[in-house]
Amino acid sequence: MGMVSTTNRLIELVKKAAVAGPAPALSSIIEAVGKAKVVLIGEMTHGTQEFYQFRAEITKRLIETKGFSFVAVEGDWPDVYRVNRYVQQDGGTGDASAEEALSDFTRFPRWMWRNEVMRDFTEWLHDYNKSRDKEKRVGVFGLDLYSMLRSADEVVQYLDNVDIEAAERARNKYSWLYQYRDRENRYGFDVGMNLTPSREKEVMSVLLDILRKGPEYVKTHGGWLDGDELFYATENSRVVADAEKYYRNSMFSEESTWNLRDSHMTETLKDLITYHKEKKGIEDVKAVVWAHNSHIGDARASLYGRTGEHNIGQLCRQHFGEENTFNIGFTTSVGTVTASRKWGGEAKEMTLNVPEEDTYEHLFRSTNIPEFAIHFREPSGNIPHPELSKALSEERFERMIGVQYVKDTERLSHYIKCTLPRQFDAVVHIDKTSALKSLL
């Protein structure tokens, strides 16, 4: 009887705090963001249509009403930069539409960014930027590091146009890695088994060369070889250096590759903020970040933190200050999702299992409210619903579905214990959702 009573009380507290309906929920999020300069917007899955749509709508409002400067996504730097060129009217790629601009998303999981919502948001941002001065246009950038060899190609291509000798040096230093194109994990295995030497020094030397000679390149060359292209090339060389370490440690090292990846994404975000401030002259730089809940929610409020892992959400709060960050999570209970049964497999529309009783998703479903936002903290530090936050301070299971969904072992594969009020500043729950619509 006590457990039932406690559950009923929790349900009532959630219902009392819930901002019900898509439009009120969206408005409450925008208001709660306040003066935060970094807004991180998550997703419980990498394949839910409604998460992507709501996230895009939040972002549009942040750009239009609060002057946010750019969007950074959990995607590879060179692939997303093609999108950036399109939305900023660069013209360098010759893309005539958003769908064409998304064509570089060819590696698994392609649907994650090559989908209808991303296409529509890209077209919207392209149109939004038409009436803005070049330096004030809102860009889109990638934070991830999986594109080791693709980024190496981009570095060499840039150097071919500004410094033939440096290009040849970079080509030689990257050459050993080229044999691992499309099988980068094999590089980590071979290094771990002493079958091939580490190329750490070589890839770092290319990065250091670009950092040292970059100002000379900008001074000597104009046109598309200006500071934007130097920045693009420099970040690509950082990707190669960090990806080499990531893949080298992916098999046998005790160093967490999760930490390496999230540290890289956070450092790239910081580089983007510095670039917009120092090179584009934007005094009050504001960034929107799109990534999975597991990256956005503060790791210290979950099992991840207790096992020594950190993530973007935690690192941003620590670096920028909690008053300057706002973390938004998304949850769902039932419906369908786009995912694969195994890494590298075919994308399928799969039916979600009904959430188990000791989960946040089951609790939210029990309110019988189809869609709502719930707020746990404001940038000022104020807790809008202290009784609810206290009641939810005891850990519950939270579902996390990435690009793979293993329904038969869902409890083991996709649930992790978390404290939701400490993870996120706000959570949007959409009880029934549908599979993300891919462009493939």
C-alpha positions as CSV (number, residue, x, y, z in Angstrom):
1,M,0.0,0.0,0.0
2,G,2.9,2.3,0.8
3,M,4.5,1.9,-2.6
4,V,1.2,2.5,-4.4
5,S,0.6,5.6,-2.3
6,T,4.1,6.9,-3.1
7,T,3.7,6.2,-6.8
8,N,0.3,8.0,-6.9
9,R,1.8,11.0,-5.1
10,L,4.7,11.1,-7.6
11,I,2.2,11.0,-10.5
12,E,0.2,13.9,-9.0
13,L,3.4,15.9,-8.5
14,V,4.4,15.4,-12.1
15,K,0.9,16.3,-13.3
16,K,0.9,19.5,-11.2
17,A,4.3,20.6,-12.6
18,A,3.7,19.6,-16.2
19,V,3.3,22.2,-18.9
20,A,0.9,20.3,-21.1
21,G,0.6,20.6,-24.9
22,P,3.3,21.2,-27.5
23,A,2.9,25.0,-27.9
24,P,2.8,25.8,-24.1
25,A,5.7,23.3,-23.5
26,L,7.8,25.0,-26.2
27,S,7.1,28.5,-24.9
28,S,8.0,27.4,-21.3
29,I,11.3,26.1,-22.5
30,I,12.2,29.3,-24.3
31,E,11.3,31.3,-21.2
32,A,13.2,29.1,-18.9
33,V,16.4,29.3,-21.0
34,G,16.7,32.9,-19.8
35,K,20.1,34.3,-20.5
36,A,21.9,31.0,-20.9
37,K,24.6,31.0,-23.6
38,V,24.8,27.3,-24.2
39,V,21.6,25.3,-24.7
40,L,22.0,21.6,-25.0
41,I,19.1,19.7,-26.5
42,G,19.0,15.9,-26.3
43,E,17.0,13.0,-27.6
44,M,16.2,9.6,-25.9
45,T,16.8,7.9,-29.3
46,H,18.7,8.7,-32.5
47,G,15.6,7.8,-34.5
48,T,12.4,9.5,-33.2
49,Q,10.7,12.0,-35.5
50,E,9.0,14.0,-32.8
51,F,12.3,14.6,-30.9
52,Y,14.0,16.0,-34.0
53,Q,11.0,18.2,-34.8
54,F,10.6,19.6,-31.3
55,R,14.4,20.2,-31.1
56,A,14.3,22.0,-34.4
57,E,11.4,24.2,-33.3
58,I,13.2,25.1,-30.0
59,T,16.3,26.0,-32.0
60,K,14.4,28.2,-34.5
61,R,12.9,30.2,-31.6
62,L,16.3,30.5,-29.9
63,I,17.8,31.9,-33.1
64,E,14.9,34.2,-33.9
65,T,14.1,35.6,-30.4
66,K,17.4,35.2,-28.5
67,G,20.0,35.7,-31.1
68,F,21.8,32.3,-30.9
69,S,24.9,32.3,-33.1
70,F,25.3,28.7,-34.3
71,V,24.1,25.1,-34.0
72,A,26.6,22.3,-33.2
73,V,25.5,18.7,-33.7
74,E,26.7,15.2,-32.9
75,G,27.9,14.7,-36.4
76,D,31.2,14.5,-38.2
77,W,33.0,17.8,-38.8
78,P,33.5,17.6,-42.6
79,D,30.0,16.3,-43.3
80,V,28.3,19.0,-41.3
81,Y,30.6,21.7,-42.7
82,R,29.1,21.1,-46.2
83,V,25.7,21.9,-44.6
84,N,27.2,25.0,-43.0
85,R,28.4,26.2,-46.4
86,Y,24.9,25.9,-47.8
87,V,23.1,27.6,-44.9
88,Q,25.6,30.5,-44.9
89,Q,25.2,31.1,-48.7
90,D,28.9,30.1,-49.2
91,G,28.3,28.5,-52.6
92,G,31.6,26.7,-52.5
93,T,29.9,23.3,-52.8
94,G,27.5,24.2,-55.5
95,D,24.6,22.7,-53.6
96,A,21.2,23.8,-54.9
97,S,19.2,22.4,-52.0
98,A,19.4,21.3,-48.4
99,E,19.0,17.7,-49.5
100,E,22.0,18.0,-51.7
101,A,24.0,19.6,-48.9
102,L,23.2,16.5,-46.7
103,S,24.8,14.2,-49.3
104,D,28.1,13.7,-47.4
105,F,26.3,11.7,-44.7
106,T,27.2,8.4,-46.1
107,R,28.6,6.4,-43.2
108,F,26.5,4.5,-40.7
109,P,24.1,5.7,-39.3
110,R,23.1,7.8,-42.3
111,W,19.6,8.4,-41.1
112,M,20.8,10.2,-38.0
113,W,21.3,13.4,-40.0
114,R,20.1,12.6,-43.5
115,N,16.4,12.8,-42.7
116,E,13.4,15.0,-43.4
117,V,13.6,17.1,-40.3
118,M,17.3,17.9,-40.8
119,R,16.5,18.8,-44.5
120,D,13.7,21.1,-43.5
121,F,15.7,22.8,-40.8
122,T,18.7,23.3,-43.1
123,E,16.4,24.9,-45.7
124,W,14.8,27.1,-43.1
125,L,18.2,28.3,-41.9
126,H,19.4,28.9,-45.4
127,D,16.4,31.1,-46.0
128,Y,16.8,32.8,-42.6
129,N,20.4,33.8,-43.4
130,K,19.5,35.4,-46.8
131,S,18.8,38.8,-45.3
132,R,21.6,38.8,-42.8
133,D,25.1,40.2,-43.1
134,K,27.8,37.5,-43.7
135,E,29.3,37.8,-40.3
136,K,25.9,37.5,-38.6
137,R,24.7,34.4,-40.4
138,V,23.9,31.4,-38.3
139,G,26.0,28.3,-39.0
140,V,25.8,24.6,-38.4
141,F,28.9,22.6,-37.3
142,G,29.8,19.0,-36.4
143,L,31.3,18.0,-33.1
144,D,32.2,14.4,-33.6
145,L,35.6,12.7,-34.4
146,Y,34.8,9.5,-36.4
147,S,35.9,11.1,-39.7
148,M,39.7,10.5,-39.2
149,L,40.5,9.7,-42.9
150,R,37.9,12.0,-44.4
151,S,39.3,14.9,-42.3
152,A,42.9,14.0,-43.3
153,D,41.8,14.3,-47.0
154,E,40.4,17.8,-46.2
155,V,43.6,18.9,-44.5
156,V,45.7,17.8,-47.4
157,Q,43.3,19.5,-49.9
158,Y,43.6,22.8,-48.0
159,L,47.3,22.6,-47.9
160,D,47.6,21.8,-51.6
161,N,46.1,25.3,-52.2
162,V,48.3,27.2,-49.8
163,D,51.5,25.3,-49.2
164,I,52.6,22.5,-51.5
165,E,55.5,21.5,-49.3
166,A,53.4,21.3,-46.2
167,A,50.7,19.4,-48.2
168,E,53.3,16.8,-49.2
169,R,54.6,16.5,-45.6
170,A,51.0,16.0,-44.3
171,R,50.3,13.4,-47.1
172,N,53.4,11.4,-46.0
173,K,52.5,11.6,-42.3
174,Y,48.9,10.5,-42.9
175,S,49.9,7.9,-45.4
176,W,50.2,5.0,-42.9
177,L,46.6,5.6,-41.8
178,Y,45.1,5.5,-45.3
179,Q,45.3,1.7,-45.3
180,Y,42.6,1.7,-42.6
181,R,40.0,3.7,-44.5
182,D,36.5,2.5,-43.6
183,R,38.0,0.1,-41.0
184,E,39.5,2.5,-38.5
185,N,38.9,0.1,-35.5
186,R,41.4,-2.2,-37.1
187,Y,44.0,0.4,-36.6
188,G,43.4,0.3,-32.8
189,F,43.6,-3.5,-32.9
190,D,46.9,-3.5,-34.9
191,V,48.5,-0.9,-32.6
192,G,47.4,-2.8,-29.5
193,M,48.8,-6.1,-30.9
194,N,52.1,-4.3,-31.9
195,L,51.3,-5.1,-35.6
196,T,51.7,-1.4,-36.6
197,P,53.3,1.6,-34.9
198,S,51.3,4.4,-33.4
199,R,51.0,7.5,-35.6
200,E,50.4,9.9,-32.8
201,K,53.5,12.0,-33.3
202,E,52.9,12.3,-37.0
203,V,49.3,13.5,-36.8
204,M,50.1,15.9,-34.0
205,S,52.9,17.4,-36.1
206,V,50.5,18.2,-38.9
207,L,48.2,20.0,-36.5
208,L,51.1,22.0,-34.9
209,D,52.3,23.0,-38.4
210,I,48.9,24.4,-39.3
211,L,48.6,26.2,-36.0
212,R,52.0,27.8,-36.5
213,K,51.7,28.7,-40.2
214,G,48.0,29.5,-40.3
215,P,48.3,33.3,-40.0
216,E,50.8,33.3,-42.9
217,Y,48.3,31.4,-45.0
218,V,45.5,33.9,-44.4
219,K,47.8,36.8,-45.0
220,T,49.0,35.4,-48.3
221,H,45.9,34.0,-49.8
222,G,42.4,35.3,-50.3
223,G,39.0,34.1,-51.6
224,W,37.9,30.7,-50.3
225,L,41.3,30.3,-48.6
226,D,40.4,33.0,-46.0
227,G,40.1,32.5,-42.2
228,D,36.9,30.4,-42.5
229,E,38.8,27.8,-44.6
230,L,41.8,27.9,-42.3
231,F,39.5,27.3,-39.3
232,Y,37.9,24.4,-41.2
233,A,41.3,22.9,-42.0
234,T,42.6,23.4,-38.4
235,E,39.6,21.7,-36.9
236,N,39.9,18.8,-39.4
237,S,43.5,18.4,-38.3
238,R,42.3,18.3,-34.6
239,V,39.8,15.6,-35.6
240,V,42.6,13.5,-37.1
241,A,44.7,13.9,-34.0
242,D,41.9,13.1,-31.6
243,A,40.4,10.3,-33.8
244,E,43.8,8.6,-34.0
245,K,44.0,8.5,-30.2
246,Y,40.3,7.4,-30.0
247,Y,40.8,4.5,-32.4
248,R,44.2,3.6,-30.9
249,N,42.6,3.3,-27.5
250,S,39.4,1.6,-28.6
251,M,40.6,-2.0,-28.2
252,F,43.0,-2.5,-25.4
253,S,43.6,0.7,-23.5
254,E,42.1,1.4,-20.1
255,E,41.5,5.1,-21.0
256,S,37.8,5.6,-21.7
257,T,37.1,6.3,-25.4
258,W,33.8,7.7,-24.3
259,N,35.7,10.4,-22.3
260,L,38.0,11.0,-25.3
261,R,35.0,11.5,-27.6
262,D,33.0,13.8,-25.3
263,S,36.1,15.8,-24.4
264,H,36.8,16.3,-28.2
265,M,33.2,17.4,-28.8
266,T,33.4,19.9,-25.9
267,E,36.7,21.3,-27.0
268,T,35.3,21.7,-30.5
269,L,32.3,23.6,-29.1
270,K,34.7,25.9,-27.2
271,D,36.8,26.4,-30.4
272,L,33.6,27.4,-32.2
273,I,32.6,29.9,-29.5
274,T,36.1,31.4,-29.6
275,Y,36.1,31.6,-33.4
276,H,32.7,33.4,-33.5
277,K,33.9,35.8,-30.9
278,E,37.4,36.6,-32.1
279,K,37.1,36.1,-35.9
280,K,33.5,37.0,-36.6
281,G,33.3,39.8,-34.0
282,I,30.2,38.5,-32.2
283,E,30.5,39.8,-28.7
284,D,27.7,37.7,-27.1
285,V,28.1,34.2,-28.7
286,K,25.4,31.7,-28.0
287,A,25.4,28.1,-29.0
288,V,22.8,25.3,-29.4
289,V,24.0,21.8,-29.1
290,W,22.1,18.7,-30.5
291,A,23.2,15.3,-29.2
292,H,21.8,12.2,-27.5
293,N,20.5,12.4,-23.9
294,S,23.5,10.4,-22.8
295,H,25.8,13.2,-24.0
296,I,23.6,16.1,-22.9
297,G,22.4,15.0,-19.5
298,D,25.0,15.7,-16.7
299,A,27.0,12.4,-16.3
300,R,27.4,13.1,-12.6
301,A,23.7,12.4,-12.2
302,S,23.9,8.9,-13.6
303,L,25.8,5.6,-13.5
304,Y,28.1,7.0,-16.2
305,G,29.6,9.4,-13.7
306,R,30.1,6.7,-11.0
307,T,32.1,4.7,-13.5
308,G,34.4,7.6,-14.2
309,E,32.8,8.9,-17.4
310,H,32.0,12.5,-18.2
311,N,30.0,14.0,-21.0
312,I,29.3,17.3,-22.8
313,G,26.5,18.2,-20.4
314,Q,28.8,17.9,-17.4
315,L,31.8,19.6,-19.0
316,C,29.7,22.5,-20.3
317,R,28.3,23.1,-16.8
318,Q,31.7,23.0,-15.3
319,H,33.4,25.2,-18.0
320,F,30.7,27.8,-18.7
321,G,28.9,27.7,-15.3
322,E,25.5,26.4,-14.6
323,E,24.0,29.8,-14.9
324,N,25.1,29.9,-18.6
325,T,24.0,26.4,-19.6
326,F,20.6,24.9,-20.1
327,N,20.2,21.1,-20.6
328,I,17.0,19.7,-22.2
329,G,16.2,16.0,-22.3
330,F,13.5,14.1,-24.2
331,T,11.7,10.9,-23.2
332,T,8.9,8.7,-24.8
333,S,7.0,5.6,-23.8
334,V,5.6,3.8,-26.8
335,G,5.5,4.0,-30.6
336,T,8.1,3.3,-33.2
337,V,11.8,4.2,-33.7
338,T,14.3,4.1,-36.6
339,A,17.3,2.0,-35.5
340,S,19.4,-1.0,-36.5
341,R,19.7,-4.3,-34.8
342,K,23.4,-4.2,-35.0
343,W,26.2,-1.7,-35.7
344,G,26.5,-1.1,-39.4
345,G,23.2,-2.8,-40.1
346,E,20.2,-1.7,-42.1
347,A,17.9,1.0,-40.6
348,K,14.5,-0.4,-39.7
349,E,11.3,0.9,-38.2
350,M,11.0,-0.9,-34.9
351,T,8.3,-0.9,-32.2
352,L,9.3,0.3,-28.8
353,N,8.7,-2.0,-25.8
354,V,6.4,-0.6,-23.2
355,P,8.6,0.9,-20.4
356,E,9.0,-1.1,-17.2
357,E,7.4,0.1,-13.9
358,D,10.6,1.4,-12.2
359,T,11.4,3.8,-15.0
360,Y,10.8,7.5,-15.6
361,E,9.1,6.7,-18.8
362,H,6.5,4.6,-17.0
363,L,6.0,7.3,-14.4
364,F,5.4,10.0,-17.1
365,R,3.1,7.6,-19.0
366,S,1.0,7.2,-15.9
367,T,0.0,10.9,-16.0
368,N,-2.0,10.3,-19.1
369,I,-0.8,13.6,-20.5
370,P,0.2,13.0,-24.2
371,E,2.9,15.7,-24.3
372,F,4.4,18.0,-21.7
373,A,7.5,19.8,-20.4
374,I,8.7,19.6,-16.9
375,H,11.2,22.0,-15.3
376,F,13.8,21.2,-12.7
377,R,16.2,24.2,-12.7
378,E,16.5,27.6,-14.1
379,P,19.8,29.3,-15.0
380,S,19.4,31.6,-12.0
381,G,19.6,28.4,-9.8
382,N,16.0,28.6,-8.8
383,I,14.2,25.2,-8.6
384,P,10.7,25.8,-9.9
385,H,9.2,22.6,-8.4
386,P,11.2,21.7,-5.3
387,E,8.8,19.1,-4.0
388,L,8.9,17.2,-7.2
389,S,12.7,17.5,-7.5
390,K,13.0,16.2,-4.0
391,A,10.6,13.3,-4.6
392,L,12.5,12.3,-7.8
393,S,15.9,12.5,-6.1
394,E,15.9,8.8,-5.7
395,E,17.4,7.1,-8.8
396,R,15.2,5.5,-11.4
397,F,15.9,3.7,-14.6
398,E,16.0,5.8,-17.8
399,R,15.9,4.4,-21.3
400,M,18.7,5.2,-23.7
401,I,18.4,4.0,-27.3
402,G,21.2,5.0,-29.7
403,V,21.5,3.8,-33.3
404,Q,21.0,0.2,-32.2
405,Y,17.9,-1.2,-30.5
406,V,18.1,-4.7,-29.0
407,K,14.5,-5.3,-27.9
408,D,15.1,-8.7,-26.4
409,T,17.7,-7.4,-24.0
410,E,16.3,-4.0,-23.5
411,R,16.7,-3.9,-19.7
412,L,20.4,-4.6,-19.9
413,S,21.1,-2.9,-23.2
414,H,19.1,0.3,-22.9
415,Y,18.4,1.3,-19.3
416,I,20.6,3.1,-16.9
417,K,20.0,4.5,-13.4
418,C,19.8,8.3,-13.3
419,T,18.6,11.1,-11.2
420,L,16.6,13.1,-13.7
421,P,16.4,16.5,-11.8
422,R,20.2,16.6,-11.6
423,Q,20.7,15.4,-15.2
424,F,18.6,18.0,-17.0
425,D,17.2,21.5,-16.4
426,A,14.0,20.5,-18.3
427,V,12.6,17.4,-19.9
428,V,10.0,17.1,-22.7
429,H,8.0,13.9,-22.6
430,I,6.1,12.9,-25.7
431,D,4.2,9.7,-24.8
432,K,3.7,8.2,-28.2
433,T,6.2,8.8,-30.9
434,S,7.1,7.7,-34.4
435,A,10.1,6.5,-36.4
436,L,12.4,9.2,-37.9
437,K,11.8,9.6,-41.6
438,S,15.0,9.0,-43.4
439,L,15.9,10.5,-46.8
440,L,17.6,7.2,-47.9
